Amino acid sequence: MVINDTTMALAGGALIGLAAASWLVLTGKTAGVSGMLYGIVKPEKSESGWQASFLLGLLIGGIGLSLFWPERLPDLAGGKLWVFGVAGLLVGFGTRLGGGCTSGHGVCGIGRFSMRSIVGTCVFMATGVAAVYVFKHVVGV
């Protein structure tokens, strides 16, 4: 078997799907990251512990990847920190406006045949395509 970017993407997608399905079956909860982050900011009884653990696991996984396989991460050295900050705030605003993030709607919601998640994911994708077009062909970035 040849291991290339396509194989890695397929394996990563399968692992994300397996993890999200397992999480739903084992806990009855969806793996929506923005909802978990909101649960840390505005905690509810007995929910913030597992939410913090889940988010910490994501952070540790990213740190582990940067330490042991850094070539798989994009080179962001030339990026401006303020641009990432603004982008993060816009993503946060969008997840509140859309009632969830791509992991919640795209991975978990579509798998449960949620019409709200199907529509939301289509809007996320269309907006992303439009943004790339505008920045690439209109703004010239």
DAZITA-V706380 format. One line per field, one symbol per residue. phi: phi as a letter, one per 20 degrees, with the letter a starting at -180 (. if undefined). Layout:
BEGIN
phi=???
END
This chain:
BEGIN
phi=.eecffffffffffffffffffffffdmdeeefffffffffcfdgmeffffffffffffffffgffedbffeefedgefegffffffffffffffffemqdfffffeefffelffgfffgfffgfffffffffffeddfne
END
